[in-house]
Amino acid sequence: MARLPPEALSERSRLIMVYALCGFANFGSLGIMIGGLATLVPERRAEIAGLGMKSIVGGTLATLATGATIGLL
């Protein structure tokens, strides 16, 4: 994005892209969540890991909703 000329994307497109890139639908966030929670309650590690894909789906939906809201503004 840094190499694109300023006229390549509209201001609206740049805003939507920034919010999409800053969402929680990535495996790095999932790893941080599982690592942190599993440290707090190690006896429930399997249960926490089992919720991983559901949290990715939830993060994706939240990111899409944010992008749609920004697109409307």
Backbone as CSV, one residue per row, in Angstrom:
resi,resn,N_x,N_y,N_z,CA_x,CA_y,CA_z,C_x,C_y,C_z
1,MET,0.822,-1.177,0.000,0.000,0.000,0.000,0.876,1.253,0.000
2,ALA,2.059,1.175,0.595,2.941,2.333,0.661,3.493,2.690,-0.716
3,ARG,3.610,1.720,-1.602,4.176,1.972,-2.930,3.147,2.448,-3.945
4,LEU,1.895,2.391,-3.595,0.854,2.838,-4.520,0.865,4.360,-4.636
5,PRO,0.640,4.858,-5.835,0.511,6.315,-5.950,-0.765,6.777,-5.250
6,PRO,-0.796,8.005,-4.777,-1.962,8.492,-4.016,-3.284,8.377,-4.759
7,GLU,-3.260,8.468,-6.090,-4.516,8.422,-6.840,-4.976,6.996,-7.147
8,ALA,-4.210,5.988,-6.738,-4.580,4.597,-7.034,-5.827,4.157,-6.269
9,LEU,-5.971,4.624,-5.054,-7.124,4.266,-4.220,-7.819,5.531,-3.736
10,SER,-9.121,5.449,-3.662,-9.859,6.584,-3.105,-9.679,6.602,-1.588
11,GLU,-10.014,7.713,-0.983,-9.918,7.828,0.476,-10.816,6.800,1.156
12,ARG,-11.976,6.570,0.586,-12.920,5.580,1.122,-12.317,4.176,1.071
13,SER,-11.690,3.818,-0.056,-11.062,2.499,-0.192,-9.933,2.325,0.808
14,ARG,-9.143,3.371,1.002,-8.055,3.300,1.981,-8.584,3.082,3.395
15,LEU,-9.656,3.771,3.738,-10.251,3.609,5.069,-10.755,2.189,5.282
16,ILE,-11.466,1.649,4.299,-11.976,0.279,4.407,-10.816,-0.697,4.543
17,MET,-9.751,-0.498,3.771,-8.604,-1.394,3.819,-7.904,-1.346,5.174
18,VAL,-7.779,-0.160,5.743,-7.138,-0.028,7.057,-7.923,-0.792,8.114
19,TYR,-9.237,-0.644,8.118,-10.048,-1.359,9.104,-10.019,-2.862,8.864
20,ALA,-9.981,-3.291,7.619,-9.920,-4.722,7.319,-8.592,-5.320,7.770
21,LEU,-7.503,-4.597,7.586,-6.191,-5.101,7.983,-5.998,-5.123,9.495
22,CYS,-6.740,-4.303,10.207,-6.600,-4.222,11.663,-7.611,-5.092,12.401
23,GLY,-8.278,-5.982,11.710,-9.280,-6.833,12.340,-8.664,-7.964,13.154
24,PHE,-9.501,-8.720,13.818,-9.057,-9.817,14.674,-9.194,-11.179,14.008
25,ALA,-9.420,-11.211,12.711,-9.613,-12.478,12.009,-8.287,-12.973,11.450
26,ASN,-7.309,-13.201,12.314,-6.035,-13.737,11.848,-5.501,-14.752,12.850
27,PHE,-4.606,-15.579,12.364,-4.115,-16.666,13.203,-3.157,-16.174,14.284
28,GLY,-2.566,-15.009,14.101,-1.731,-14.433,15.157,-2.558,-14.095,16.386
29,SER,-3.707,-13.472,16.163,-4.608,-13.157,17.281,-5.113,-14.428,17.947
30,LEU,-5.378,-15.448,17.129,-5.833,-16.730,17.674,-4.763,-17.345,18.568
31,GLY,-3.512,-17.307,18.123,-2.417,-17.850,18.925,-2.239,-17.116,20.239
32,ILE,-2.353,-15.800,20.199,-2.241,-15.000,21.422,-3.368,-15.345,22.389
33,MET,-4.586,-15.488,21.855,-5.734,-15.814,22.704,-5.561,-17.195,23.350
34,ILE,-5.218,-18.189,22.539,-5.066,-19.547,23.073,-3.924,-19.596,24.082
35,GLY,-2.796,-18.965,23.753,-1.656,-18.965,24.671,-1.968,-18.285,25.992
36,GLY,-2.623,-17.141,25.929,-2.951,-16.405,27.153,-3.958,-17.123,28.021
37,LEU,-5.035,-17.600,27.404,-6.070,-18.280,28.190,-5.596,-19.636,28.703
38,ALA,-4.814,-20.347,27.895,-4.316,-21.653,28.337,-3.335,-21.503,29.497
39,THR,-2.658,-20.378,29.565,-1.772,-20.114,30.701,-2.581,-19.856,31.968
40,LEU,-3.704,-19.179,31.813,-4.539,-18.874,32.978,-5.262,-20.100,33.515
41,VAL,-5.770,-20.940,32.614,-6.496,-22.151,33.017,-5.989,-23.349,32.203
42,PRO,-4.834,-23.893,32.586,-4.230,-24.974,31.793,-5.083,-26.241,31.720
43,GLU,-5.932,-26.467,32.699,-6.756,-27.679,32.672,-7.850,-27.612,31.604
44,ARG,-8.110,-26.455,31.049,-9.145,-26.302,30.009,-8.540,-25.984,28.639
45,ARG,-7.258,-26.319,28.454,-6.536,-26.017,27.221,-7.220,-26.601,25.986
46,ALA,-7.667,-27.850,26.052,-8.318,-28.500,24.903,-9.618,-27.788,24.537
47,GLU,-10.371,-27.389,25.540,-11.626,-26.671,25.290,-11.362,-25.314,24.628
48,ILE,-10.338,-24.623,25.099,-9.977,-23.322,24.529,-9.523,-23.483,23.085
49,ALA,-8.684,-24.473,22.822,-8.205,-24.712,21.455,-9.352,-25.104,20.529
50,GLY,-10.330,-25.820,21.048,-11.483,-26.222,20.246,-12.339,-25.046,19.794
51,LEU,-12.274,-23.957,20.521,-13.040,-22.762,20.154,-12.294,-21.868,19.164
52,GLY,-11.095,-22.289,18.773,-10.257,-21.469,17.900,-10.900,-21.105,16.579
53,MET,-11.418,-22.074,15.850,-12.005,-21.787,14.540,-13.278,-20.954,14.670
54,LYS,-14.024,-21.181,15.739,-15.216,-20.353,15.960,-14.816,-18.895,16.190
55,SER,-13.714,-18.689,16.876,-13.271,-17.315,17.106,-12.766,-16.671,15.818
56,ILE,-12.158,-17.460,14.921,-11.743,-16.923,13.617,-12.973,-16.494,12.818
57,VAL,-14.014,-17.316,12.826,-15.249,-16.970,12.111,-15.874,-15.714,12.719
58,GLY,-15.927,-15.649,14.043,-16.470,-14.468,14.712,-15.659,-13.212,14.404
59,GLY,-14.333,-13.346,14.403,-13.471,-12.212,14.064,-13.661,-11.760,12.628
60,THR,-13.846,-12.728,11.721,-14.085,-12.396,10.313,-15.394,-11.638,10.160
61,LEU,-16.441,-12.114,10.816,-17.735,-11.433,10.734,-17.663,-10.020,11.318
62,ALA,-16.954,-9.867,12.426,-16.812,-8.538,13.030,-16.035,-7.597,12.113
63,THR,-14.982,-8.106,11.484,-14.197,-7.291,10.560,-15.020,-6.896,9.341
64,LEU,-15.801,-7.842,8.808,-16.651,-7.531,7.659,-17.719,-6.500,8.017
65,ALA,-18.286,-6.626,9.211,-19.296,-5.660,9.645,-18.686,-4.268,9.806
66,THR,-17.469,-4.204,10.334,-16.787,-2.920,10.472,-16.504,-2.309,9.106
67,GLY,-16.014,-3.131,8.171,-15.756,-2.641,6.819,-17.017,-2.143,6.137
68,ALA,-18.119,-2.859,6.332,-19.390,-2.438,5.738,-19.868,-1.116,6.341
69,THR,-19.690,-0.965,7.642,-20.089,0.279,8.303,-19.254,1.451,7.800
70,ILE,-17.957,1.249,7.684,-17.078,2.304,7.173,-17.433,2.627,5.727
71,GLY,-17.789,1.598,4.956,-18.186,1.814,3.567,-19.448,2.651,3.436
72,LEU,-20.333,2.542,4.408,-21.565,3.333,4.378,-21.328,4.798,4.723
73,LEU,-20.305,5.036,5.524,-20.019,6.420,5.937,-19.363,7.111,4.825
